[in-house]
Amino acid sequence: MAKSRKLNVNESPITVINQNETDYISLTDMTASFREGSGLIGKWVTNKNTLEYIGVWEKINNPNFNYPEFGVITQEAGVNRFIMSVGQWIERTNAVGMLVKAGRYGGTYAHKDIAFHFAMWLSPEFQIYLVNEFQRLKDDENNRLKLEWDLQRTLAKINYHIHTDAIKESLIPKEITKQQTSFVYASEADLLNVALFGITAKEWIESNTEQKGNIRDSATLEQLVVLSNMESINALLIRQGLTQKERLI
């Protein structure tokens, strides 16, 4: 399901959806403040200069682009009887830079590069406002993700201490050496690594020789949330006296 957000350009709401981890901006919404409305999309995509631009974009970004069919289209373009719609463009060339959607977020959408090109065709002033608003949206999203990441890293550190305290109190005999103690901590850390990632820290390092850091540095936000909860649960199970095998299960 596509995730939807809104841009506000000159008091006009413009939908942005994310599909397959790519942002697409609604061309239909972009035309709402213009007199001819969504009919402008058909005029724009029929324009020979537009076809050349989106053809080059697809050639660079789409390995499945039907380049021979694109050649046929460019030969047809410019003739008075030539008509092209976004749907025809997608069907004939296997294009991925634009989408035609029905339903709740229905309309014509385009990758930001193509959407900015369309905005310039509509109005240079409108294009500048659109680019600025889209950049503001991405900055806000990046800042929010960074904050969430920092919060989860902080939570993970707190639960890490809860976890290590439980190990120290319940699993480490007072008479063992520091080196032996470190083995116990590492063993418990790898218990969680195996449960969450399916491999130990050492196995991850051996499989990712070109990456810096450790297995947990490369974790996703969702994995850090799970890890934080697992540390708390494991600490509780340690204090309940369960064996490592039982706790892993």
Sequence and secondary structure as in RCSB ss.txt:
>XXXX:A:sequence
MAKSRKLNVNESPITVINQNETDYISLTDMTASFREGSGLIGKWVTNKNTLEYIGVWEKINNPNFNYPEFGVITQ
EAGVNRFIMSVGQWIERTNAVGMLVKAGRYGGTYAHKDIAFHFAMWLSPEFQIYLVNEFQRLKDDENNRLKLEWD
LQRTLAKINYHIHTDAIKESLIPKEITKQQTSFVYASEADLLNVALFGITAKEWIESNTEQKGNIRDSATLEQLV
VLSNMESINALLIRQGLTQKERLI
>XXXX:A:secstr
  EEEEEEETTEEEEEEEETTEEEEEHHHHTTTSTTTTHHHHHHHHSHHHHHHHHHHHHHH TT  HHHHHHHHH
HTTSTT    HHHHHHHHT  SEEEE STT EEEEEHHHHHHHHHHH HHHHHHHHHHHHHHHHHHHHHHHHHHH
HHHHHHHHHHHHHHHHHHHHT  TTS HHHHHHHHHHHHHHHHHHHHSS HHHHHHH TTS S TTTT  HHHHH
HHHHHHHHHHHHHHTT  HHHHH 
